[in-house]
Amino acid sequence: MAIPLRNKVFEKIKEVNSLTDVELYKALTKDGMIISEDKFNKLLLDLEILGLIKVAWITKDTRRIEIVVIKEEIDIVDEQNQEMMEKDYEASFPGFEK
């Protein structure tokens, strides 16, 4: 089963974390993936819509492509509830002392 082109492009971006569209296109061409400009723009748009990358214009002809880093928020209340549930579970065993 062939890996979709979108995944290959995403992996290439993920390798360097941040690059320009020209650098990405050259890297893809170097790896033997010759893509038309329309298809290249469509792939970038799809990845941006999926929330995997962020594309911003640097100059009139150059775009900066970056990986989107998702920070997982820790909910303090959920964390406290989890600790209480673990303590209650451990305390439910006979002869348990802490």
Secondary structure, DSSP 8 states (H G I E B T S, - for coil): ----HHHHHHHHHHHHSEEEHHHHHHHHHHTT----HHHHHHHHHHHHHTTSEEEEESSSS-EEEEE--------HHHHHHHHHHHHHHHHTSTT---
